[in-house]
Amino acid sequence: MVHESGAIQEYAENCPGTPGLDIARVRRDFPILSRQVQGKPLVYFDTAASAQRPLAVIEATDLFYRLHNANVHRGVHTLSQEATDLYEAARLALAGFIHAHSTREIIFTRGTTESINLVAQSYARPRIGPGDEILVTHMEHHSNIVPWQMVCEQTGATLRVAPINQRGELLLDEMAAMLSERVKLLACVHISNALGTINPIKEICAMAHQHGIPVLVDGAQAMPHANVNVAELGCDFYCLSGHKMYGPTGIGALWAHERILEDMPPWQGGGEMIRTVTFEKTEFNELPAKFEAGTPNIAGAVGLGAAVNYLQHLGMDSIAEHENSVLEYATAELSTIEGLTIIGTAQEKAGVISFTIDGAHPNDIGTLVDHFGVALRTGHHCAMPVMQFFKVPATARASFGLYNTREEVDVLMASLKHVREMLR
Ligand SMILES: Cc1ncc(COP(=O)(O)O)c(C=O)c1O
């Protein structure tokens, strides 16, 4: 297995991004964008729920099944070795992409949710007890709330919540005041899926580390939007999902420092994660296999590796710049619609606009704009505490990906004006 930091460094250096995006060309990489919905060209504004896949990802997965399919790590035959090489190449690509020190720090999981649960059960649960605290924020996705509630239930610890303001920004001073030796872990989202807020993770980690508190970052929404450098952020755990970053569903990863992972017991038992087994005793495998029990999602990992290569080829800075310009345009346009309120107006914001329209239920908004070919998400976005904070039952949400354009925002605007007319 390749895990030399030199190989990771080399990978990162050999994948420079291209300055600026040729959006017309980029859009041709995504076959689904040329389909029609309700007789209209699809306008896909639901990337925060799941991104569309470029041909590079579709073909990598397809080729894997056509030419290389076999189980990994266990065979001496050619196909098994090819499958293992492709699986491990994906790990190397991801390690380089997020600037991990070693591929031993990349654990493939089903996604962000599973990564958080792994840390909750294998890291937090054995280390905490009554009187201890786990700190989350008011803008977390349920995936970064419920696993901690379960650990609190199992251990007698208390879940505490750092507050936000009316713009949907974290109140850092209040969060700082909540840090003490009782807090055994701080779990915080990098970019909020419901509000678009980009949290100052580097600052938060520095604050928490002054008290010796490890920090888990939910990176589900940050991976497709920003350059993520785990070393620079200074976090202890970083969780991500393949399908949010233009890769397949059912694959994701947990990154953590090798020394932390070494100290954690395996989470699930089974094949792959062992070195030897007798009925008396099992010796566990080394990292990362120790945390990958059973046959993994091999094709998913290969597709995720292809997604990483694709993003790296386009360049994360160019992607962020493009998405910001669409966000800025859409924010200005939507603000002109009478009765429309944007929920989440943080200074630092990524490509998400949650909104309500007076007199219109978000579900009705979603259904009506679908007739224009526009895919919006409506509901609580798995962030009910955010809805409770803003005193709304639900919002409509437009979320932007690297393939969206200002012209598509114009289609959204036309469809929303129609909504206003219909529901007036
Ligand atoms: C911020 C955030 N965290 C966690 C998740 C959960 O990701 P997954 O369902 O891929 O595990 C999501 C998905 O919407 C998300 O947006």
The ligand as a Gaussian input file, in Angstrom:
#p B3LYP/6-31G(d) Opt

LIG

0 1
 C      -23.657000      19.480000       6.592000
 C      -24.012000      18.049000       6.389000
 N      -23.567000      17.142000       7.250000
 C      -23.828000      15.825000       7.114000
 C      -24.600000      15.383000       6.077000
 C      -24.868000      13.923000       5.950000
 O      -24.235000      13.423000       4.829000
 P      -24.489000      11.910000       4.360000
 O      -25.974000      11.750000       4.278000
 O      -23.818000      11.852000       3.020000
 O      -23.853000      11.031000       5.362000
 C      -25.122000      16.298000       5.164000
 C      -26.020000      15.864000       4.080000
 O      -26.889000      16.593000       3.662000
 C      -24.801000      17.670000       5.300000
 O      -25.250000      18.573000       4.449000

